[in-house]
Amino acid sequence: MNIPTVHLAVLDDEADITQLLAIYLGSNGFRVSQVHSGNALMDLMARDAPALVLLDLGLPGEDGFSIARTLREHWHCGLVILTGRGDAVDKVVGLEVGADDYVTKPFDLRELLARIKAVLRRLTPASGAAPAPAEAATSPTLRFAQWQLDTGARRLLDPKGVEVALTTGEFDLLTALVTHPGRVLSRDFLLGETRGRDSGPFDRTIDVQIGRLRRKVEADPDNPQIIKSVRGAGYILVPKVEAA
C-alpha cells in the first residue's frame, strides 16, 4: 500500500529560499510547490490545496496577514508563518489570524522540519494531510455545556450540532482543558500540551488562543462561563464533562 506524499506550499518572494526549502523538504519525503505571490497561492489552493502552507509575511506590495486570513476563512490546512519579523506584536497578530506556528529567519532547517511535522500531526483527518494517531479512533466524544468535542474525528459541535472550525492549536488547547475539567492548568502545562516544545519567553500564545476559543464557545466572551481565568495560575474549564 502506497503512503500518499504530503503536499506543502512555500510562499516567499525570494526564489532562492523557496528552492532551498523545496529541495530540503523534498528530500524528507514531501511534495513541495513553490509560489511567489498571494495570487499564485490562491490559484494553487483552488486546484491542488496543500496540507500545509509556509507563508512569508514580508511580501512586496502584499499583506501577508491578509493572505493568512483568507487561508483560514476558506481552507483547512496547516499554516506556519515564515518571516524575518521577530517582533512579539507580529507573532501575536500571526497567531490571532490562525497560524499554527511562527518561524523567524534565519532558521535551522532541521528545526523547521520538526515544526512542520508537529503541525501535521495535529491536523484533522478532514485535511487528508496527516493521519490521526492510532489511539484517536477509540477516543470518546466528550460533552460539556451542551457542546461536543469529538477527539477521534477532531471536531467541535455546538449545542445545535453544527461544526465549529478550530485551528489545530485551538483544538489541542480545548482538548487539554476538556480532558482536565475543574483543574487549574498553568500556561506552561498548556504550552506543553499544545505546542510539544519549549516556547521560550513567548507564552502569550496561550492567552491569544484562549481569547479565540472564548469567542467561539462562550455566549459572552467578555464574561466567560466555560473557560475561566485564574489570576496568576492559568485557566480552568468550569462545566462538568461527560462522555457522549
N, C-alpha and C positions, 0 to 999 in steps of 0.2 A: 504493500500500500504506500503510495507516494504522499509525503507530507507537503502540503502546499507552501510555497515560498511566501513569506510575509512581505507585503509591499509597503515601502516607505517613500515619502516625498521630502525633498530638501528644497526649500525656497530661500535663496540667497542671491543677491545681485552680483556677487563675486564668483565667476565661473571656476576659479581655481579651488575655492572652498567646496563648492558642490561636487566637483570632480574628485577631490580628495575623499570626501565623505562617501561618494558613490563607490569608489574603489575599496575603501576600508570596510564599509558596511556590506558591500557585495561579497568580499572575501569571508565575511562572517555569516553568509547564508541568506542575506536579504536581497530582495529586488528593489532597486532604488531608481526613482525618477527625479531628474534634475529640472527645476523650473527657476526662472529668474524674475518673475513678476507676479503680482496678485492675480491678474487676468489669466496668466498661464496656469496658475494653480487651480483657479476655478474651473477652467476647461478640463484639467486633469481629474478633478473631483467628480465632474459630471460624467466622464466616460470610463474612468478606471480609479475609483476612490481608493487611496491608500489606507492602511490600518493606522498609520501614524504620520504626522507632519512635523518636520523640523523647520521652524519658522524664524527667519531673521527679522528683527524689528526695524533695523536701520536701512530700509529700502528707499532709495532716492525717489522723491516725489510721491511716495505711498505711505499710508498709515498702517504699520504692522498690527497695531491693536485692533483696527477696524477689520483687517483680514482675519484675525483670531476670532473676533465676534461673529463674523459671517460663518466661519467653520463651525463654531459651536451652535449656531442657530439652525444650520441645515444638514450637518453631517455628524455622525457619531464616530469619532476617531481620536486616537491619542494626539496630544499636542505638546510638543516640547519647544519652548522659546529658546532660540539660539542667537545671542546678541553680544555686542561689545558694551552695552549699557549695564553697568554694575550697580546703579543707584537703587536703594531699597524701595523707593517710590515706584520705579518701573517694575520691580518684582511684584509689588502689591497689585498694581494695575494688571499685570500679566496674569496673576492668579485670579483676580476678580473676573477677567473675561474668560476664564475657564482653562488656562494652561495647566497641564499635569506636572510639568517640571520646568526649570529655568536654568539654562547653562550659559555662563559668561565666557566670552572669548578673552584670551586664548584658552582652549580647553584641551584636556587629555582625551585622546580618542578612546582609550580603554574605559575611562570613567563615563564618557558619553554613551558608549555601547552598553555599559551596565545600567545606566539610567533608562535607556530605550527599552531594554529587556524588562526592567521593573515596571514601566508603564504598560507594556504589552501584557504582562502577567495579570494586570488589574483590569484589562479591557473586558467589556461584556461580550458574551458569545455572539450577540447580535451584530457585532462588527465583522465577524468572520475572520478576525486577525489573529487571535490567540486563543487557544482552548482554555476553558476554565480548569482549575485544579481538579484532580480526580475526586477529591473528597467533597467538592461542591455539589455533586449530583445528589448526595444524601443529606445535604444541609436542609434544615426546616425553613418554612416560611414563618416569619415572626410578625406578630401583630402588636401594635402599640398605638393607643389613642385613635383607633379605627383606621390607622394606616397599616399597610402590609409590606414587609421587606422580604422579598424572595432572594435569599442568599445563594441559592443554586443558580437561578437564571440571572441574578444580579439586577433585579428590577424593584422599583418602588412604586406601589399603587396607592393612590389617595383614597379617602373614605368612600368615594363613588366608584372605585375600581379602575380609575383612569391612571395610566402610567405617567410618572413624572420623571423627566430626563435628569440624570445626575452625571456629573463628570466622574472619572474613576476615583479621583481623590475624595470627592463628596461621598461617593458610595462607601469607600473604605472607612471614612470617618464616621458615617452614620452606622455602619456595621459595628464598629468598635463601641459606640455608645449604646446601641440596642442590645449587644451581647453582654454588656456590663450595666444593666439598669440599676438605678438607685445608688450608684457608686460615683464618687467624685473622681474624675480622670484628669490627671495633670496634662499639661501641654506636651511634656516630654514623652509621656506614655502614648498620647495620641499621635505624636510625630512618628514614633517608632512603629505604631500600628498602620499608619497610612503612607509613610514615605519609605520605610525599610532602610533608612540610612541616617547618618548624622546630618542634621540640617544646619549645624553651626549656630551662629548668633541669630540667624533669621528665623525666629519662631513665630512670627506673625502669620505664617502660613495657616496655622490652625484657626486663629481669630478670623482671618478672611473667609475661610471655608465654613466656619460656624455661622458667620453672618449670611453667607449664601444659602446654607441649609435652612436657616430660620426663615428666609424669605420664601422658601418652597414648602415648608411643613407647618409653619406657625400661622394661626389666624391673624395674629397681630405681632409681627416680628419685633416691634419695639417693646412689647410686653410678653416675652416668650413664656409659654407654659409647658412646652415639651422639652426643650434643651435650655437649661438654665446655667447661668454663670455662678461660680462660687469664687468670690473675690480672693485673689492670691493663691487659689488652689487649682482651678481648672473648670471643667464643665461636667454636668450630670444630666442624664436622661431621666426625667421625672416619672412618666407614666409606667404603669405595670406592663410587662412584656410577657406574651404567651405564644405558644406555638399555634399557628393557624391550622 
